[in-house]
Amino acid sequence: MKKIITIIVLFVALTQSSAMLAQDLFKGSDLSTIQVDNLSDNDIAKVKSQLQSNNITIEQAEPMALGKGMSAGEFSKLKTRIAASKSNISTTDNSAMAKDSGRKQEEILNTKNKSNLDPLIFGSELFDNPTLNFEPNLKLATPVNYILGPGDELQVSVYGVQEFNASIPVSIEGKVSIQYVGEIPVAGMSIEAATQKIRSAIARVYSTVSSGQSQVSISLSRIRTIKITIIGSKQPGNYSISSLATVYNALFLGGGPGTNGSYRNIELLRDNKVYRTIDIYHFLVNGDQSDNVGLKDNDVIRIPAYSQRVTLEGQVKRPGIFEMKKGETFADLLTFASGFTDLAYTASVNVSQKTSKEYKVRDIKSSEFNTYKPLAGDIFRVTKILNRFENRITINGAVFRPDVYSFFEGMRIADLITKADGLKEDAYSKRARIVRLKSDLTTEIVNVNLEKALNGDAEANISLRKEDVVTIYSILDFVEEYKITIDGEIKNPGIYNFDEGLTLNDFLVQAGGLTGSASKRVEIARMIMSDQIDDNNPAKAELFNIEITPDNNEQAKNFELLPFDVINIRRMAVYERPQMVTIRGAVNYEGKYVLANKKDKIYDVIQRAGGLTSVANVEGVKIKRPIQTKQIEDVENVNLNLGKKDSIQNKLVDKLKNEIKFATIPVDWKSIAKDQLSNTNVILFPGDEIEVATFTEGVKVSGNVVLTSEIPYEKGRSFGYYLDAVGGVDGKAWKKKAYVIYPNGKAAVTSSFLFIRSYPKVKPGSQIIVPEKPEVKKTGLAEIIGFAGVLASVAGVVIAVLRR
């Protein structure tokens, strides 16, 4: 009796110590009796909450706990459990438990390295795919055969007239302790059997359960962690995994079989006996997971070395290295490799076998696939079928269906033409060609008279052979392609195909009809054909001059054309559309004006525009003439002898095309006003633009000067006055090349004579431009020395020559 009382007292003391730690780590005075293994997850959650409320870490609480008698080992356990804990749910908080009814599992950390095995080993990729790890799904219903053990946690609920709700762990002794009910041993029992046992125990305390007024619900809320051992894997060792884990999940964590590990004879050892032999090929080939059995605590997975492996390469859908079991055949190997590809040669397979001294080669015929048993180290090679046909024959040319057809023994030329739906209307029936492949793979030509062959002549209707290529000619192949040319005042000039019976009327319509500028004259040139050379007739073509009605495509005289005729429709002698010039600026009537006369001059157009206004600058009249395409072509055609790599001419052409759109023609209006025969009274061209500047007294100064500005004009002031007025020139200025652009577009440059520099005269509205001085590369000392050496060498040669 005393022993029983002592045990009860010790139990109460331990319980109180645990409760004291759970209630307040910082208020307890004696923590020497604490055993962390006896604390529930909810107790750990309370301790974690206390640390958070006091705003300290577990490391900061260590001196305090050790000072109150807690051993270093127990504190280390407490620290580990707090680090692994992620839940702050209390058993007394029923509402929180109702919200989180999902099953939990302690976090399991297993380091897995990527496999470096030969990727050709069939099945090795299974253990390198992170999306196929076979982890148990904790959200699925608990298996009825699940065996409970220490570390599991049950959610026990009584609902109805009486209510009770608690998460109850399975203790180390394998029992669950339910308030008012007592301890119930459940370790080693299935979840189904444990549920019945717990329900019966509760019914003895809760009377309404027996009467049916209250119901009992029991579920697995937390899964325990079990220890298993893997031998022979890439990462052998002990692993902590979920009690719901399976063999494949454990193999994945272990990295799969090692370099020499078997994929087909893996042993699951339970209680020191082989519980099951696992063949991973069942899953890889058929998706069969019957070998993927659940694991128990202390299970051992042993992966022995493989017994035999063979290699299958070439035209199979899944080439690689395969493990074979005793009694399996080559047909089984093909199944593992998913069979032949579409181009595989299946009549036989070549295999290289090892003997005790060397290799030997053997051919396995298709009839042996189901009986031949591969040997360790066999290398099977499946080749492609030959790129040739056993019954092909081809026909092309003037038949309705030229194509490739199947050949049969005894086939004749008439049979093949019938297969091709017969000859077309343009078929040349006097001859057909057969290109035949001889036995030595050279070719020969066989000619056939089609007309006789199709009329029943047995000798002409020759027999065909496979790979024959039959060509039926068309009469159109022998007809010369005739052309005819039309040019001049026709809407669509060009070269057209000639058809027999073509007339001038037909051709005019075919070419789009005459243009409005067509004259009545048409010239037709026809080639001269003769078997003999006539030296007295130098003519190269025969000419026909025909008069037509230009406003009608249907001519009274319908001239018949011949192949290679060249027709030229002449243009009317006078047919010019009105063309215009533009005038803008200080004239009374700006706008566009038609050139009424071929020799209209600038004076005539300005007078038609009402003359110059009172604010016009008589020295500011100029013509802007568009640069014509022909002018650019003339520049391109000039050979400046600058070499192909020189860019001067290219830059000039590019500048004319893209930058300079107009050429400026200065006009001396004062001279024209006095004498209309002045040479500056130029004749205008279509597109010309006349600009009359408005009088301004400013002089614009720009370029390499200190300040770009416009200076008021002062009569009699020199060029230098205006440069000084803008602050002079800058350091890069090339003053001796400065120039003036006058209002009419004319330019004047600086000149010099006997070291006396003469600057151009400045007028109202002028523009002074100071260009930038080009950079000159200075001659270095090394270049001077080199140049001097060259001169010395030349001098020596000259002296030597003179002495002779």
Buried (B, 14 or more C-beta within 10 A) or exposed (E): EEEEEEEEEEEEEBEEBBEBBBBEBEEBEEBEBBEBEEBBBBBBBBBBEBBEEEEBEBEEBBEBBBEBBBBEEBBEBBBEBBEEBEBBBBBEEBEEBEEEEEBBBBEBEEEBEEBEBEEBBBBBBBBBEEEEEBBBEBEEEBBEEBBBBBBBBBBBBBEBBBEBBBBBBBBEEBBBBBEEBEEBBBBEBBBBBBBEBBBEBBBEBBEBBEEEEBBBEBBBBBBBBBEBBBBBBBBBEEBBBBBBBBBBBBBBBBBBBBEEBBBBBBBBBBEEEEBEEBBBBBBBBEEEEEBBBBBBBBBBBBBBEBEBBBBBBBBBEBBBBBBBEEEBBBEBBBBBBEEBBEEBBBEBBBBBBEEEEEEEEEEBEEEBBEEBBBEEEBBBBBEEEEEEEEEBBBBEBBBEEBEEBEBEEEBBBBBBBEBBEEBBEBBBBEEBBBBBBEEEEEEEEBEBBBBBBBEEEEEBBBEBBBBBBBBBBBEEEEEEEBEBBBEBBBEEBEEBEBEEEBEBBBBBEBBBEBBEBBBEBBBBBBEEEEEEEEEEEEEEEEEEEBEBEBEEBEBEEEBEBBBBBBBBBBBBEEEEEEEEBBBEBBBEEBEEBBBEEEEBBBBBBBEBBEBBEEEBBBBBBBBBBBBEEEEBEEBEEEEEEEEEEEEEBEEBBEEBBEEEEBBBBBBBBEBBBEEEEBEBBBEBBEBBBBBBBEBBEBBBBBBBBEEEBBBEBEEEBEBEEBBEBBEBBEEEBBBBBBBBBBBBBBBBEBEEEEEEEEBBEBBBBBBBBBBEBEEEEEEEEEEEEEEEEEEEEEEEEEEEEEEE
